[in-house]
Amino acid sequence: MERIPILKMGPYLLVTIQVDMHDRVAMTLQDELTEQIVRQHASGVLLDISSVNVVDSFIGRMIGNIAGISRVLDAETVVVGMRPAVAITLVELGMALPGIRTALNVDAGMALLKSARKISSNGRLAR
Amino acid sequence: MPQKTQMASEIRNQQASILKDWVNYQLAANMLRRDLIIKEHELRDASRQFLELFVTALEESTDISTPGWKPAKEYLGELSHARAVQGFSPSETAMFILSLKQPLFDLLQRQQRDAKALAEDFWEMTVLLDRLGLHTAELYQQSRDAIIQRQQMELLELSTPVVQLWDEILALPLIGTLDSNRTQIVMESLLQRIVETSARIAIIDITGVPTVDTLVAQHLMKTVSAARLMGADCIISGIRPQIAQTIVHLGVNLQDIVTKSTLADAFHIALQRTGAAVTKVGASA
């Protein structure tokens, strides 16, 4: 079965989804990512969906779940590289993913995670 | 059917005089647009060509759905299209074919026959010409619809520009009412530009939007949500006092979106967020 690699980059985990997300793949990813966050003490997760062309409500909910679970484990999730068509589809499906951080590309997402971390270590913004 | 071919051959024999009568009737009709039909000989040419096709088709059948009528119908189609583009009204266009009735009826009347046969011929000819008339009107309508559709598309493309104000700052000045169709196009072009320019902030200026109701507000929210999914924050600017009142009275929730009254204010905020600042050159210390 196809598996999505989870790469460790410093204190963050990088998940690049390069296959079309089937439901099983998404479920496996959710399990493995949760495990990895705990094992690696990750403080942030970058979910790169720039190669994803097709989404449905299940995948939308999955992304929301992954972000929710990560937050409980004190790791901020940033969804990066969403394509315009995918963004429109998600909005039309009524899944605007509230509360999830987004960035245009991995670079911007990394910068966002770094700045969020700086702020929270200063104790001004506990997200 | 001998009778029909007989009618066709009679018309064929008298073709020249029918044509002359027909053109005269068309010229005499007060509906004729003298300002649009510039030359009489153009009308004569069109009438002659159509009459030729008409008789050829009539020699085969009186049912206009048969393939024999195809050339005549195609010619009518071209004519209606041309007249629709020139700005003729539907009745003026239909009069072209309907005015052929009179010369044909005159022809039938000249043949001395019993009343029953005459009435039958009249009826047949009326049905035939009415069908052709309806066909003309329908084609005319189609041409007009095509023109309207094309203009709508052009308007849509013209009315949704996305401009780059600064590094990472886009502006989307909206003019006119936002319906679902336009929202879709606005959203697509905005998101496309966000990708192209790596924009972090998009300013949606609604100064040119005449009314904001719940539907328009919903469309705005959708656009903002989609841009946020792409990692760009949106600022809505150009909210006029009346519109601010309407939004609150309608109970529309714009709480999560930054709103500013003018584009300048929005631009100021956007510059601050991207870490840029505008200062006057050589300002006294």
Interface residues (C-beta under 8 A of the other chain):
Chain A: V79 V80 M82 R83 P84 V86 A87 I88 L90 V91 E92 A96 L97 T102 A103 L104 N105 A108 G109
Chain B: Q184 M187 E188 L191 Q192 I194 V195 S198 A199 R200 K222 S225 A226 A227 R228 L229 M230 G231 A232
